[in-house]
Amino acid sequence: MSAHDYEFQMINGEALSLESFRGSPVLIVNTASRCGFTPQYRELQGLWERYKARGLVVIGVPSNDFGAQEPGSEAEVLAFCEVNYGVDFPLTAKQVVIGGEAHPFYQWITEVAGEDARPRWNFHKYLIGPDGELVNVYPSKTSPMDAMLIAEIENLLES
């Protein structure tokens, strides 16, 4: 199994198969609109704008799992992200990211990388390689513009 075996529903209702990103690195981030880390949307958008032409995909996964910080509907989440942060990278429908009801992608993350890899809070980041394998896990406090994360993305884009 790899990340390419999973699919999300987009915030607009369309299917989003991670298989469609085979050959590209993907950064998957569980997000929330009412969190102290919410300004990371701006950095995620900047990362997306900087590297999308070279193949990087950024995917936001809204979740209400931590502190009930994403209580709105999908339409409200989308409007918030577009109006406040100019987000145009793909956003999924709201998902459960922890526990037994977690989206299968998040269950897979825990299977391949252990309990320490599961999201601990909003804006937990997973870098997936072009082959669909998990490259690295970044906690919420790690900025999307962190030098180590940028270096790993650039390395994957060059391989």
Secondary structure, DSSP 8 states (H G I E B T S, - for coil): --GGG-EEEBTTS-EEEGGGGTTS-EEEEEE-TTSTTTTHHHHHHHHHHHHGGGT-EEEEEE--TTTT---S-HHHHHHHHHHHH---S-BB-----SSTTS-HHHHHHHHHH-GGGS--STT-EEEE-TTS-EEEEE-TTS-TT-HHHHHHHHHHHH-
